Amino acid sequence: MAVVTEDPKAGFRLGMLIYDTRYRSITIQIVVLFLFMAGAAWLIDNLIRNLEALGRGIDFGFLWNRAGYDINQTLVEYTNDSTHARAMLVGLLNTLLIAFLGCIAATVLGVIAGVLRLSKNWVVGRLMTVYVEIFRNIPLLLWILMIYTIFTEALPAPNAFRGENPAASMALFDTVAFTNRYTAIPWLVFDNSLGWLQLGPIWLNLDLTVIIVALVGGFLINRAILKRATRIQEATGIRPTTWWQSLIALFGPIILVKFVLGTHFDYPSLQGFNFTGGLQVSNSLVALWLALTLYTAAFIAEIVRGGINAISRGQTEAAFALGLRPGRTMSLIILPQAMRVIIPPLISQYLNLTKNSSLAIAVGYMDLRGTLGGITLNQTGRGLEAMLLLMLIYLLISLTISGAMNVYNQSVKLKER
């Protein structure tokens, strides 16, 4: 009787790392990685040695020296006696502010323009096409300079609002004043302010923090209410009435905060030759925000148009057959499905907008590039250190935006069985 036995399995040998195709690619990748790391380490070490030989070793101690310059638009307390680190923080917050406002406005305008460009109305479709082609084919810097020039040359001076028959008047029921130096708008004032909380080098405004927590908390509570209603509907076929619960969840916390903090608006008013009260927003910020919004929205419009065109027309026809109107069809059926096509290129546009905000130096808006990469660099002469910090900060901002959007992308993509 014959007995069939399996051949003994060969043990692992070092030679297999080179001659065995199962391991060869991994070996080559590891070798190349080590060579790259060794080359990068040699270049960095050579750079540090050369700088030390010139008496200019890498030193970040300049961040704690007195800055000695003013910043016209600040979100936290700052004076010219503050340190360069404080100035860097102010510039970083200004960068984040313009990026946040720009991304929101560009998304709203881009979605509207992308949808309207597909309109069957010939005039509306052509107007959106003209807008997209004009703004995306002219350099962003030119748009920034042109809008800033319009603000400074065409708008009246603050003293033009004086007198019984003023040459200029305020807008929006006498609450907003557009001048050639700034835009005066209403601003929140807290009678029972909670003040500021210092967290290391960062000062946290407790009033605005409470408002944000109330808004986010109300949104999350409303979301939980809607999910619960959906579960009940799926189980029983009857959806409970939730509109009054949603109203309480969305508006209840913020109304409570309003009464607790004594929140009200402080409106700008002309005193002498200038406006006092409210908030004075520099024209450099407004011009930069408008230019970034209009420029980026043109690209987002094309992304939205491409995402909508990627959805089969059968989806629209089926919705119309069920009696849905075009607006409801677009918001409930087409756009949700198009999001998986829209989100990836949309991330790139958010990153581009954030990095393009560094052009703010052209109109004097003191962002991260204007503070750390501008005046601080020129005063201290620490070009390498300033550039390294700039690159690291922009990298961290971009990775944060990309990571957050990728999480959202995972939530809207098609779920495979």
C-alpha positions in Angstrom: 0.0 0.0 0.0 1.5 3.3 -1.1 1.5 6.2 1.4 1.5 9.7 -0.1 3.4 12.2 2.0 3.6 16.0 1.5 7.0 17.5 0.8 8.4 19.3 3.9 8.0 23.0 3.7 11.2 24.9 3.2 12.2 27.2 6.0 12.9 30.9 5.6 16.4 31.8 4.4 18.0 35.2 4.1 18.6 34.6 0.4 14.8 34.6 -0.1 14.8 38.4 0.5 16.6 38.8 -2.8 15.7 35.7 -4.9 12.1 35.0 -3.8 9.6 37.2 -5.7 7.3 37.1 -2.6 9.9 39.1 -0.6 12.0 40.9 -3.2 9.7 43.9 -3.7 9.4 44.5 0.1 13.2 44.3 0.4 13.7 46.8 -2.4 11.2 49.3 -0.8 12.9 49.0 2.6 16.4 49.6 1.1 15.2 52.6 -0.9 13.4 54.0 2.2 16.6 53.7 4.3 18.7 55.3 1.5 16.3 58.2 1.2 16.3 58.7 5.0 20.1 58.6 5.1 20.3 61.1 2.3 17.8 63.5 3.9 19.7 63.1 7.3 23.0 64.0 5.6 21.5 67.1 3.9 20.0 68.3 7.1 23.2 67.7 9.1 25.2 69.4 6.4 22.9 72.4 6.5 23.0 72.7 10.3 26.8 72.4 10.3 27.2 75.1 7.6 24.8 77.5 9.5 26.7 76.9 12.8 30.0 77.7 11.0 28.5 81.0 9.8 27.3 81.7 13.4 23.7 81.3 12.4 22.6 78.1 14.1 18.9 77.2 14.1 17.3 78.9 17.1 13.6 79.6 17.8 14.3 81.8 20.8 13.3 84.9 18.7 9.7 83.9 19.2 9.8 85.2 22.8 11.3 88.6 21.9 9.2 91.8 21.7 7.4 92.1 18.4 7.3 95.9 18.2 4.7 96.2 15.5 1.0 96.7 15.3 -1.6 94.5 13.7 -4.8 96.2 12.5 -7.2 93.2 12.7 -6.9 90.9 15.7 -9.1 88.2 17.2 -7.2 88.1 20.5 -5.6 90.7 22.7 -2.4 92.0 21.1 -0.1 95.1 21.4 3.2 96.0 19.9 4.7 94.9 23.3 3.6 91.3 22.7 6.0 88.6 21.6 6.6 87.4 18.1 4.9 84.1 19.2 1.8 86.2 20.1 2.0 87.9 16.7 2.3 84.5 15.0 -0.8 83.3 16.9 -2.7 86.4 15.8 -1.7 85.8 12.2 -2.7 82.1 12.4 -6.1 83.0 13.8 -6.6 85.6 11.0 -5.6 82.9 8.4 -8.1 80.4 9.9 -10.8 83.1 10.0 -10.5 83.9 6.3 -10.2 80.2 5.4 -13.3 79.4 7.4 -15.4 82.2 6.0 -14.1 81.7 2.5 -14.9 77.9 2.5 -18.4 78.4 3.7 -19.3 81.3 1.3 -17.5 79.6 -1.7 -19.4 76.3 -1.1 -22.8 78.0 -0.9 -22.1 80.2 -4.0 -20.4 77.3 -5.9 -23.3 74.9 -5.3 -25.9 77.5 -6.4 -23.8 78.5 -9.5 -23.2 74.8 -10.4 -26.9 73.9 -10.2 -28.0 77.1 -12.1 -25.5 76.4 -14.9 -27.6 73.3 -15.7 -30.8 75.3 -15.8 -32.9 75.0 -18.9 -33.4 78.7 -18.8 -30.9 79.9 -21.5 -30.2 83.3 -19.8 -29.5 81.9 -16.4 -27.3 79.1 -17.8 -25.3 81.5 -19.9 -24.9 84.0 -17.1 -23.5 81.3 -14.8 -21.1 80.2 -17.6 -19.9 83.7 -18.0 -19.3 84.0 -14.3 -17.4 80.7 -14.1 -15.2 81.4 -17.2 -14.3 85.0 -16.1 -13.4 84.3 -12.5 -11.4 81.0 -13.0 -9.4 82.3 -15.9 -8.1 85.5 -14.3 -5.4 85.2 -11.6 -6.6 85.4 -8.0 -4.1 88.2 -7.1 -5.7 90.5 -9.7 -9.2 89.9 -8.3 -7.9 90.7 -4.8 -6.3 93.9 -5.9 -9.2 95.0 -8.1 -11.8 94.5 -5.3 -9.6 96.2 -2.8 -9.2 99.1 -5.2 -12.9 99.4 -5.6 -13.4 99.5 -1.8 -10.8 102.2 -1.3 -11.5 104.4 -4.3 -15.3 104.1 -4.8 -16.6 104.0 -1.3 -17.0 107.3 0.7 -14.9 108.3 3.7 -16.4 108.0 7.2 -17.0 111.8 7.4 -19.2 111.6 4.3 -22.0 110.3 6.6 -22.0 113.5 8.7 -24.4 116.4 8.5 -28.1 117.0 7.9 -27.7 116.1 4.2 -24.9 113.5 4.2 -23.2 112.5 1.0 -23.5 108.9 2.0 -26.0 106.8 4.0 -25.8 103.6 6.0 -27.3 100.4 4.5 -29.5 97.6 5.9 -31.8 99.9 7.9 -28.9 102.1 9.1 -27.0 99.3 10.7 -24.0 98.9 8.3 -21.7 101.5 7.0 -19.4 100.9 4.0 -16.5 103.3 4.0 -13.2 103.5 2.1 -11.3 102.5 5.3 -13.5 99.8 6.9 -17.0 98.4 7.1 -18.8 99.1 10.3 -21.3 96.3 11.3 -23.3 95.4 14.4 -21.6 93.2 16.9 -22.6 91.1 19.9 -22.3 92.6 23.4 -22.6 90.7 26.6 -23.9 92.5 29.7 -23.0 89.5 31.9 -19.8 88.6 30.2 -17.9 85.5 31.4 -14.6 87.0 30.3 -11.5 85.2 28.9 -9.8 82.0 29.9 -6.0 81.6 29.4 -4.9 78.2 28.1 -1.2 78.5 27.8 -0.4 81.0 25.1 -4.1 81.0 23.9 -6.9 83.1 25.4 -10.3 81.6 25.0 -13.4 83.9 24.9 -15.9 82.1 27.2 -18.9 84.0 25.8 -18.4 82.9 22.2 -17.5 79.4 23.4 -20.8 79.1 25.3 -22.7 80.3 22.1 -20.9 77.8 19.9 -21.5 75.0 22.4 -25.2 76.0 22.5 -25.5 75.9 18.7 -23.6 72.6 18.3 -25.5 71.1 21.2 -28.9 72.1 19.8 -27.9 70.7 16.4 -26.8 67.3 17.9 -30.0 67.1 20.0 -32.2 67.8 17.0 -30.3 65.2 15.0 -30.9 62.6 17.7 -34.6 63.5 17.7 -34.9 63.0 14.0 -33.0 59.7 14.1 -35.4 58.5 16.8 -38.4 59.5 14.7 -36.9 57.6 11.8 -36.5 54.5 13.8 -40.1 54.7 15.0 -41.3 55.2 11.5 -39.4 52.2 10.2 -40.8 50.0 13.1 -44.4 51.2 13.0 -44.9 52.9 9.7 -46.0 56.1 11.5 -43.7 59.1 11.9 -44.2 61.0 15.1 -44.6 64.7 15.2 -41.2 66.3 15.9 -41.4 69.9 14.6 -42.0 71.4 18.1 -39.2 69.3 19.6 -36.8 70.4 16.8 -37.7 74.0 17.4 -37.0 73.7 21.1 -33.7 71.8 20.5 -32.4 74.3 17.9 -33.5 77.6 19.5 -34.0 76.8 23.1 -30.3 76.6 24.1 -29.3 79.8 22.3 -32.3 81.7 23.7 -31.3 80.6 27.2 -27.7 81.8 26.6 -29.0 85.1 25.3 -30.9 85.8 28.6 -28.2 84.5 30.9 -25.4 86.5 29.2 -27.5 89.5 28.5 -26.7 89.3 24.8 -27.6 92.2 22.5 -26.3 93.9 19.4 -24.2 97.1 19.5 -24.8 99.1 16.4 -22.2 101.5 14.8 -22.9 105.2 15.1 -21.1 108.2 13.8 -19.3 110.2 16.5 -17.4 113.1 15.1 -15.5 112.0 12.0 -15.5 108.3 12.7 -17.8 105.4 13.6 -17.9 104.0 17.1 -19.6 101.0 18.4 -20.2 97.7 16.6 -17.3 96.1 14.8 -15.0 97.7 12.3 -14.0 95.1 9.7 -11.0 96.2 7.6 -11.5 96.5 3.9 -8.5 94.3 3.3 -10.3 91.4 5.1 -13.5 92.0 3.1 -11.7 92.3 -0.2 -9.7 89.2 0.4 -12.8 87.2 1.5 -14.8 88.3 -1.5 -12.0 87.5 -4.0 -11.3 84.1 -2.5 -15.0 83.3 -2.4 -15.8 84.4 -6.0 -12.6 82.7 -7.4 -13.0 79.4 -5.6 -16.8 79.2 -6.1 -16.2 79.2 -9.9 -14.2 76.0 -9.5 -16.7 74.5 -7.1 -19.5 75.3 -9.6 -17.7 73.1 -12.2 -17.2 70.3 -9.6 -20.9 70.4 -8.7 -21.9 70.4 -12.4 -19.7 67.4 -13.1 -21.1 65.6 -10.0 -24.7 66.2 -11.1 -24.0 65.1 -14.6 -22.5 61.9 -13.3 -25.9 60.8 -12.0 -28.1 59.0 -14.4 -31.0 61.0 -15.9 -33.2 58.0 -15.0 -33.0 59.2 -11.3 -34.5 62.5 -12.3 -37.2 61.0 -14.5 -38.2 58.6 -11.8 -38.5 61.4 -9.3 -40.7 63.4 -11.7 -42.8 60.3 -12.2 -43.4 60.2 -8.5 -44.6 63.8 -8.5 -41.5 65.5 -7.0 -40.8 69.0 -8.1 -37.4 69.9 -9.6 -36.2 71.6 -6.4 -37.0 68.7 -4.2 -35.6 66.3 -6.7 -32.3 68.1 -6.8 -32.0 68.4 -3.0 -33.3 65.0 -2.0 -32.2 62.7 -4.8 -29.6 64.1 -7.1 -27.2 66.1 -4.8 -27.0 63.3 -2.1 -25.9 60.8 -4.8 -23.6 63.3 -6.4 -21.7 64.0 -3.2 -19.5 61.0 -3.6 -18.2 62.5 -6.8 -18.1 66.1 -5.5 -16.3 65.7 -2.2 -12.8 64.5 -3.4 -12.2 67.5 -5.7 -13.9 69.8 -3.2 -11.3 68.9 -0.6 -8.6 70.2 -3.0 -10.5 73.5 -3.5 -10.7 74.0 0.3 -6.9 73.4 0.5 -6.3 75.8 -2.3 -8.4 78.5 -0.7 -6.6 78.1 2.6 -3.2 78.3 0.9 -4.2 81.1 -1.4 -5.1 83.2 1.6 -1.4 83.9 1.9 -1.9 86.5 -0.9 -3.4 88.7 1.8 -0.1 90.4 2.1 -0.9 92.2 -1.2 -3.7 94.2 0.6 -2.1 94.5 4.0 -4.2 91.9 5.8 -2.0 90.5 8.5 -2.4 86.8 8.3 0.3 84.1 9.1 2.3 85.1 6.0 2.2 88.8 6.9 3.2 88.3 10.5 5.6 85.3 10.8 6.6 85.2 7.2 6.7 89.0 6.8 7.5 91.5 9.5 8.8 89.0 12.1 11.1 87.4 9.5 12.4 90.8 8.4 13.0 92.1 11.9 14.7 89.0 13.3 16.5 87.8 10.2 15.5 84.2 11.1 14.4 83.3 7.6 15.0 79.5 7.8 13.2 79.2 11.2 10.3 81.3 10.0 9.9 79.3 6.8 10.1 76.0 8.6 7.3 77.2 11.0 5.2 78.5 8.1 5.5 75.2 6.2 4.7 73.1 9.3 1.7 75.2 10.2 0.2 75.2 6.7 0.9 71.4 6.5 -1.0 70.8 9.8 -3.9 73.0 8.6 -4.1 71.2 5.3 -3.9 67.8 6.9 -6.7 68.7 9.4 -9.0 69.9 6.6 -8.2 66.9 4.5 -8.8 64.5 7.4 -12.1 66.1 8.4 -13.4 66.1 4.8 -12.3 62.5 4.3 -14.3 61.4 7.3 -17.3 63.1 5.8 -16.5 61.5 2.5 -16.6 58.1 4.2 -20.0 58.8 5.6 -21.6 59.7 2.2 -20.0 57.2 -0.1 -21.9 54.2 -1.3 -22.1 51.3 1.2 -21.3 48.0 -0.5 -23.1 44.8 0.6 
